[in-house]
Structure formats: C-alpha cells, structure tokens
C-alpha cells in the first residue's frame, strides 16, 4: 500500500531508543501538508512545539511519559505498511495498532493510499497513547483537533477556534518556554481577564511566528476574545476593550491580514508589552494602546485611513463614509457605554488622531 505521509522518521525518533511511537507519528502528521496538518495548526498545534516537547521529555525536562505506548514491543514497520522507505524501521506496539487501524480504514474506503489524515484519525481514536498525552501537553484536547478535521466551526472564523477552545477550557494557553520556567497553570474562564489577555497575546504572536509580542498582538488578542464571545458568551470575561474596537470598525480577520502583510511600518513600542499588560483591564488597556504612539496605534491608523489598501486588508476600514470592513456603519454597532467618540468622530484632526479634548486617557 502506498503512503503519502512523508516524514524523516529517523529525525522524529528523538528518544534514541530506535522505536517509532505514536508521539512521533503525531509530529510527522503535524508537518504534513493537507487536511491533517491544517487541522492541527488550526487547533493551535505546531510541529515545532511538538518536537520541542519531545526533546524536553527525551532529556528528562518536565514530566515523564504517563503512557508506555507498548515501547517494549517491537513491530517491524514493513509488517504493517509494507514499504516505508526505511526498511529497518521498528514501531512500538501502540504505533503499530494505530497504523493498522489507519490501513484498515483505507481498505474499507476502497482506497489505495494511506494519508496523514487516516493516521491522524486513528491517533485521535485512542486517548491512552503518548500521542494523546503529547497533545494535552501542548494544551489541546483530541476532540478539538477532530472538530477541525471534520470542518465543524459553528460559523466562527477557523482562525479563532484555538481562542474559543481556550476560553471554554478545552485547551490551555501554550506559554513561551521562558514563562514555563517561571510559572505554570492554565488560563480559562476562571482566570482574570487581564491575565487571560496576556496569555492570548503570547498565543497570537506565536501563531504569527513572533517569539516576542508587540502591541499589535495585544490588539489581535482583544479582538479575538471579543469575536469569540459573540458566539460563546461568557459573563465573567471583561470585553470592554473588544467592544470599543468593534465600535471603531475593527475586526480580527482584517487586522490579522494587515499584521501578516507587513506593509505598515511599525516602529518599536514606547514601552514593553509586559508594562502595558501588567494588571490592566481590557478597556483601559485598549485606550492606552490607541493613545500612545504604539505599534497597535500605527496599525490602527493605517487601517482607518485606508493606508493598508483594499488589496491587502480587503477593504479600507471605517473610511470617510463611516463604514466598517464588514459593510456595517459605525452607528450599527452599539456604542460602548461611557466611551467618548474618539476616532469615530468625523471632526478628527487627521487620520486616526484623537480630537483635542477627547484623548482616551
């Protein structure tokens, strides 16, 4: 049987014991193109993160394995897959069972190719393997990955599904390594809104390939929370900052496109992101970000002025006619109680500038 799951099996076997386990299969799937890799990415699982976790366990850092995966059993891969490109490859007992189940599904479907999707579905079917343990260590539950694989998004932008799962306690924020050395724990509905935004900011930066977040990632975090709360209301989560941003005409998808496009010059923030995030509630936090000369403000100004352009952001946000990117007018979005007009005021001094006497702090 032909397999389309291409992986450098030897480099994946970072344990050095010569056997390929379900944890290595999961890492291989995460690096594959197609629906399986996309499902893991959408759930917040990156191949690099999985490899880092594997290395940590291999070198005795952090928790050891709870599942043994039948590591003492050795099953030649050729007995399960036929040809793999690695004739001497040996599987653990659990890996052999997973691949056998995947092959059986291919045959039931009348197919001839074993794909990464077949392997991932077989991995997700067994919650007692090291692969399932590795997913949980990455802060993701198997059902979240399965949902992405099945294309069930409930009308929510797929990019926001990791945020939703974290908010509902289905996954934990994956802290940067330096923060994991300092503290541990998860953030969910019970955590303070300020701490939750702090961790979501790190997640947003990581998903965009940035090790150190800027205030533009804080903006994305606040918008992500706001749009998830529209689908899954959580009364204990403070959304004042998101309500203000939505009222000003911003939405997560277009701000994210502007950030990834890299067409807006974003100088260094005047203060560290940690300083902005330290204990600040989302409402006052957004007000400060838009008042100081931050990367978040520069980005917001460019979007409001149409500086990013419809060819990049899809539409110039909140242009001269007051329309937002989604075609709604600013008046169609409920004005947050207690907020001054600020950027929405048609009398503003210049693109994105707060009128005199209406600065946000």
Number of C-alpha atoms within 10 A of each C-alpha: 15 13 15 13 19 15 17 10 18 14 11 20 21 19 17 11 10 15 24 27 26 29 24 26 24 28 25 23 27 25 21 21 14 13 18 25 24 20 24 26 19 21 29 26 23 20 18 12 17 23 22 13 18 21 16 16 16 17 12 10 11 12 9 11 13 10 14 14 20 18 18 12 14 18 20 17 22 16 12 19 16 13 13 18 12 12 11 11 17 20 26 23 20 27 31 25 19 26 23 17 19 22 24 14 17 17 14 9 9 9 12 12 15 21 21 26 21 21 25 28 19 19 28 20 15 15 13 15 23 25 27 22 20 22 22 15 17 20 22 26 22 22 13 20 25 19 15 20 20 10 12 12 13 9 7 15 13 17 18 20 21 28 26 22 21 22 26 18 18 18 26 23 25 25 20 15 10 8 10 12 10 7 8 10 10 16 23 20 15 13 14 16 21 19 18 23 25 24 21 27 26 22 24 22 20 19 15 13 11 13 13 12 19 22 26 26 27 28 30 25 24 26 26 27 26 25 22 21 19 10 12 14 13 14 9 11 20 19 20 19 22 27 23 23 22 20 23 26 27 23 22 22 18 20 22 20 14 21 20 13 12 11 14 18 10 16 10 12 18 10 13 12 19 12 9 17 19 12 14 17 18 25 19 14 21 24 19 17 22 27 17 17 15 22 24 24 24 21 25 27 21 20 28 26 18 18 18 25 16 13 8 16 21 15 19 22 30 25 17 11 9 19 19 24 22 14 13 13 17 18 14 11 15 11 16 16 9 6 13 13 18 22 25 20 16 13 11 16 12 12 16 21 20 20 18 9 7 15 17 19 10
